Amino acid sequence: MTDSPDTLSSIEYAVPEPSKIIKRLGTDHRKLKSAKDKMNLHGVSKAIRDLRQHYEQIEQTWRRYIEQQETDVTALQNKISEPEYRVSLESALRKIGIPFSGAFPNYDIPPFRLSIDIDGCLAKLSMGRKREQSRNLAPHLVAEWVSKKYESLINSKFSFEQLCKELTIAYKYISGEKWGNPVLVKDIYRLLTIKPEAREAYPETRYIFDLSRLLDQYDIKYRDEKDENIEYVFEFTPHKQSTKNYTVVNRHGIEKTVGNITIRKVEN
């Protein structure tokens, strides 16, 4: 039977815990005090002998116990490198409903990237330059931690109109107001984040994630703020060159390839 890598209890402790001997010492001290109160010299001598014996035992046991814990740390770290850990981690992620791709120790969970740092003994969750980490590596705890961050982002406020407005402005500039012509979605991002601080605040992975939320809409239309008679109709299509495409993944794990954005200006 294979030990589960999901719990620390899977490590068998060959050395008894010092707390058991500490309890004996407590009993010895109580017996010594009682014997002294009764002026029972035989009882005092016996309690002292017991105390000496148990103090010697705890010194030996404590040293062996610490050595055992240090060995267990190595065993736990080795477990993270074993295939069973990968299987348990991926199973925990699927069970909790998190869409992911990639292979251990690096997983893509758009817009996040989950990495298990075996040497550093921690899990890292990054989105652009923003990084968080957890030292709890039990698979179910890693999955719960990622799920909390993922759900927080999924449930965050998404301004459909604001994104459409920004895409329209950037599209208008890049296309030279030639409505209906395809423009690279990646070029839109470069324009939106032309300043270094803008790219840091709005990493490309977040941009791709926002596109996935936008593409959840069946019809993507945006009415001009200044003229309600003007409506912009959006269409996203793949580019023939794969390097110019994004792969966007919605919360259900469904992928879509987009490389071009075409906006048509419709006047009613």
C-alpha positions in Angstrom: 0.0 0.0 0.0 1.4 3.4 -1.0 1.5 6.2 1.5 -0.7 9.2 0.7 1.4 12.3 -0.1 -1.5 14.4 1.0 -1.0 14.2 4.7 1.9 14.5 7.1 0.6 11.5 9.0 1.8 9.3 6.1 5.2 9.5 7.8 5.6 6.7 10.3 7.4 7.9 13.5 9.8 5.2 14.7 10.7 7.2 17.9 8.0 7.8 20.6 7.1 11.4 21.2 9.0 13.0 24.2 5.6 14.2 25.5 4.9 10.7 26.9 8.1 10.8 29.0 7.4 14.4 30.0 4.1 13.2 31.5 6.0 10.6 33.5 8.3 13.4 34.8 5.2 15.3 36.0 4.0 12.3 37.9 7.5 11.8 39.4 7.5 15.5 40.6 4.1 15.1 42.2 5.2 11.9 44.0 8.4 13.6 45.2 6.4 16.6 46.6 3.9 14.2 48.3 6.7 12.2 49.8 8.4 15.3 51.1 5.2 16.6 52.6 4.8 13.3 54.4 8.5 13.2 55.4 8.6 9.7 53.7 12.3 9.4 53.1 12.0 6.1 51.2 9.4 7.7 48.9 11.6 10.7 48.4 14.6 8.5 47.4 12.5 6.4 45.1 11.0 9.5 43.4 14.5 10.9 42.9 15.7 7.7 41.3 12.7 7.7 39.0 13.3 11.3 38.1 16.9 10.7 37.3 16.0 7.7 35.1 13.3 9.6 33.2 15.4 12.7 32.7 18.1 10.5 31.1 15.5 8.8 29.0 14.0 12.1 27.8 17.5 13.3 26.8 18.1 10.3 24.7 14.6 10.2 23.3 14.6 13.9 22.5 17.8 13.6 20.5 16.5 10.6 18.6 13.1 12.4 18.0 14.8 15.4 16.5 16.9 13.2 14.2 13.7 11.4 13.2 12.0 14.7 12.3 14.9 15.8 10.2 14.8 12.5 8.4 11.0 13.0 7.9 11.6 16.4 6.3 13.8 14.8 3.7 11.1 12.1 3.2 8.4 14.7 2.7 10.5 16.6 0.2 11.1 13.4 -1.7 7.4 12.7 -1.8 6.8 16.0 -3.7 9.1 14.7 -6.4 7.3 11.4 -6.8 4.7 10.8 -9.4 2.1 10.1 -6.8 2.2 13.7 -5.6 1.6 15.0 -9.2 -1.3 12.7 -9.5 -2.8 13.8 -6.2 -2.3 17.4 -7.0 -3.9 17.3 -10.4 -6.8 15.2 -9.0 -7.4 17.8 -6.3 -7.4 20.6 -8.8 -9.9 18.7 -11.0 -12.1 17.8 -8.0 -12.4 21.5 -7.0 -13.2 22.5 -10.6 -10.1 24.5 -11.6 -9.3 24.4 -15.4 -5.6 23.9 -15.9 -3.1 22.8 -18.5 0.6 22.1 -18.5 2.7 19.5 -16.6 4.2 19.3 -13.2 5.6 21.4 -11.7 4.2 24.2 -13.8 0.5 24.7 -14.6 -1.4 27.3 -16.5 -4.6 28.4 -14.8 -5.5 31.5 -16.9 -4.7 34.1 -16.0 -2.6 32.5 -13.3 0.5 30.3 -13.4 0.9 27.7 -10.6 4.4 26.5 -9.9 5.6 24.0 -7.3 9.1 24.9 -6.2 10.4 21.6 -5.0 13.8 23.0 -3.7 12.1 25.9 -2.0 9.3 23.8 -0.7 6.5 26.2 -1.7 3.7 26.7 -4.2 3.8 29.9 -6.3 0.8 31.6 -7.9 1.7 34.3 -10.4 -0.1 36.7 -12.7 2.4 38.8 -14.6 4.7 40.3 -12.0 2.3 39.8 -9.2 3.2 36.7 -7.2 1.9 35.0 -4.1 3.1 31.9 -2.4 2.1 29.2 0.1 4.2 26.8 2.1 1.3 24.3 2.6 2.0 21.7 -0.1 -0.6 19.1 0.7 -2.4 18.7 -2.6 -5.9 19.5 -1.3 -4.5 22.6 0.5 -2.8 23.8 -2.7 -6.1 23.3 -4.6 -8.1 25.1 -2.0 -5.6 28.0 -2.0 -5.6 28.3 -5.8 -9.4 28.0 -5.9 -9.9 30.9 -3.5 -7.6 33.1 -5.6 -9.2 32.0 -8.8 -12.8 32.4 -7.6 -12.0 35.8 -6.2 -10.9 36.9 -9.7 -13.8 35.2 -11.5 -16.3 36.9 -9.2 -14.5 40.3 -9.4 -16.3 43.2 -11.1 -16.0 43.1 -14.9 -16.8 46.2 -16.9 -17.9 45.0 -20.3 -18.5 48.6 -21.5 -15.1 49.8 -20.3 -13.1 47.0 -22.0 -15.1 47.5 -25.2 -14.5 51.3 -25.1 -10.7 50.7 -24.7 -10.6 48.2 -27.5 -12.5 50.5 -29.7 -10.2 53.5 -29.1 -7.1 51.3 -29.7 -8.6 49.7 -32.8 -9.5 53.1 -34.2 -6.0 54.4 -33.8 -4.2 51.3 -35.2 -6.6 50.8 -38.2 -6.6 54.5 -39.0 -10.4 54.5 -38.6 -10.8 51.9 -41.3 -13.7 50.1 -39.7 -14.1 46.4 -40.7 -10.4 45.7 -41.2 -8.8 43.1 -39.0 -6.3 44.3 -36.4 -4.0 42.1 -34.3 -5.3 41.5 -30.8 -1.7 41.6 -29.6 -1.2 45.0 -31.2 -4.2 46.3 -29.2 -2.5 45.1 -26.0 0.8 46.8 -26.9 -1.0 50.1 -27.4 -3.0 49.8 -24.2 0.1 49.2 -22.2 2.6 51.4 -24.1 3.8 52.7 -20.8 5.9 50.3 -18.7 3.9 51.0 -15.6 0.7 50.3 -17.5 2.0 46.8 -18.5 3.0 46.1 -14.9 -0.5 47.1 -13.7 -2.2 45.2 -16.5 -0.2 42.1 -17.3 -0.8 40.3 -20.6 -2.2 37.3 -18.8 -4.9 39.5 -17.3 -5.7 41.0 -20.7 -6.2 37.5 -22.1 -8.4 36.6 -19.2 -10.5 39.7 -19.8 -10.9 38.7 -23.4 -12.1 35.3 -22.3 -14.8 37.0 -20.2 -15.7 39.3 -23.1 -16.0 36.3 -25.5 -18.5 34.6 -23.1 -21.0 37.0 -24.7 -22.8 35.6 -27.7 -23.0 39.0 -29.4 -20.4 41.6 -28.6 -21.7 45.1 -29.2 -20.9 48.5 -27.7 -22.9 51.7 -28.2 -21.0 54.9 -28.5 -21.1 57.0 -25.3 -21.4 60.3 -27.2 -23.7 59.2 -30.0 -26.3 56.5 -29.1 -27.0 56.1 -32.9 -23.6 54.6 -33.4 -22.9 51.0 -32.4 -19.7 49.0 -32.7 -19.9 45.3 -33.5 -16.9 43.1 -32.5 -15.7 39.9 -34.1 -12.7 37.9 -33.0 -11.0 35.4 -35.4 -7.8 33.3 -35.5 -4.8 34.6 -37.3 -3.2 32.2 -39.9 0.1 32.6 -38.1 -0.1 30.7 -34.8 2.5 33.0 -33.1 0.1 35.9 -33.5 -2.7 34.2 -31.7 -3.9 34.0 -28.1 -5.5 30.9 -26.6 -8.2 32.2 -24.3 -9.8 29.8 -21.8 -13.2 30.5 -20.1 -14.1 29.4 -16.6 -15.5 26.2 -18.0 -12.1 25.2 -19.5 -13.3 25.8 -23.1 -10.5 27.1 -25.3 -10.8 29.5 -28.2 -8.0 30.8 -30.5 -8.1 34.5 -31.3 -5.6 36.6 -33.2 -7.6 39.3 -35.0 -10.2 41.7 -33.8 -12.6 43.3 -36.4 -14.8 46.2 -35.3 -17.6 47.4 -37.5 -19.2 50.8 -37.0 -22.9 50.6 -37.5 -25.0 53.8 -37.6 -28.7 53.4 -36.9 
